[in-house]
Amino acid sequence: MLLGNSLVIDNNTLFQNLKKEDMTFEEVYSQIIRFIEADTDSSYRISVGTDSQVGSKTVFASCILIHRIGKGAIGFLHKYDMQRPVTNLREKIYLETCASIQLAYLFDEERMKRIHQALGADHLLEGITFEFHIDIGTRGKTKSLINDMVGMVRGLNFIPRIKPDSYCASTFADKYTKAM
């Protein structure tokens, strides 16, 4: 979905699982809860991230990855085509980060509380980490954007991760922007 020249991700946004089945965020959220309830003895890392690929248009893929630490993961993605090439690196990374912020905000306080409850009473304050993966790193052209993007993400109380630790954006989402 597009508002002006930026992406809009909300409860009505359609996601796909790895089987390419369309689902709403509520359906994605239900699958996340079921995945966690299936193994309440594990710890989990929920990551959100976005990557984009520029050609004659710009393809964005925003992803949610739920990693059952040491025991597998499930993932969901939302793809969007912006009908123009975003050639300015700062704008591209900013749009990716803003799309991920919108996605992260879907995990509001009530939803996060329900995720913690799915693990059981013993895990209410632990067992789940929520990370925000940014497709930037200390090598290459994006290193000049680290302070701005990490500062923005931290300022919104999310845990930022950059390359090589930002696998949700730099590997999972990246795979789906290149395959389009």
C-alpha positions, 0 to 999 in steps of 0.5 A: 500500500502506498501513501504519497511516496511511502509504504503503508503497512497496517492491519489490512495489509496482505502478507504471504507465508512461505507457501505463498498463501495470502493472509491478513496480519490477524491471520499471521498473528494467529499463526505466530501464537500457535507456533509459540504455543506448540513449544512453550519450553523454547525461547523466541526471537521475533524480527521485522525487517525490510529490503528493497531492490531497484530496477525500473521500479522499486520492489520492497519486501517487509518480513516478520520472522519468528525464530524458535531458538535452535529449533526452526522458524516461520516467516511472513512477508509483504511485497510492494512495488513502488512504480519508480526507481528509488535511486537515492540510497538515503531515501531507499534505506529510510523507506525500508526503515519506515516500512519496518517501523509500521510493521513493528507497530502492529505488534502493539502492547496488547499483542505482545502481552498475548505473545508472552501469555502464549509462553505461559506464566513462567515466561511473562518477562522473558523468553521473547525478544523483539528485534528490528533488523535494518539493512545497513552495515559497517561496510559499504555505502550504508555505513554513513546511515547507521547513526541516523537509522539506529538512532531513529529505531532506538528512539522508538524503543525497538532493539535495532540490529544491523549487518551481519545481525540483521538477517531478517532484512539482509537475508530473508527479505533480500531473497524475496526482493530478488526473486520478484 
